[in-house]
Amino acid sequence: MDPNIEIGLLLSAYGSLLTDNQEDLMEAYYFNDLSLQEIADNAGISKQAVSDQVGKARTKLRKMEDKVHHVEMVLACQSVIEDLDRTVDGLDPEVADQIKPLINQLNTILFKERREG
């Protein structure tokens, strides 16, 4: 998985567990695509301080995922739902019409947090 996508997912899942400063720096770096120097200039701190905080935050996010496996489980569920959706497309339309709402309900339950955040 692309490291930026990985960190984006981890930040979405666990960002609130970081300090406010770390969360702000991570969002600026990964979501707003600012350079370390741009972030440092905006925050009035050194580029090295930004780099250190981003590194510490990245490590904290990965450690949390290693313990909880939330992102891993969500991605696995998403893959199964996509497989189900493709399988249902090959079924009799009457049967598919009964199953599709259940698949949509699963999507709503699993990904509600992501849409609200």
C-alpha positions, 0 to 999 in steps of 0.5 A, a space after each residue: 500500500 502506498 505509504 501516504 494512503 496508509 498514513 491517511 487511513 491511520 490518521 483518519 482512524 487514530 488521529 484523535 489520539 495524537 496531540 492536537 499539535 501532532 494531528 495538525 502537523 500530520 494533516 498539513 503534511 499528508 492531507 494538505 500536501 505541504 512541505 516540512 518547510 512550509 509547515 515550519 514557516 506557518 507554525 513558527 517552528 523549525 523544519 527539524 521540529 516539524 520532522 520530529 513531530 511528524 515522525 513521532 506521530 507516524 510511529 504512534 499511529 502505526 503502533 496503535 494499528 499494530 495493537 488494534 488492527 482497525 484499518 486492517 479489518 476495515 480494508 478486509 471488510 471492504 474487500 469482502 463487500 466488493 466481492 459480494 457486490 460483484 457476485 450479486 451482479 451475476 445472480 437472478 435480478 430478483 435475488 440480487 434486488 433482495 441482497 443489494 440493500 443488505 450490502 448497502 446496509 453493511 457499507 453504511 455501517 462500516 463506513 459511516 465514521 469515514 463519511 462523518 469525519 
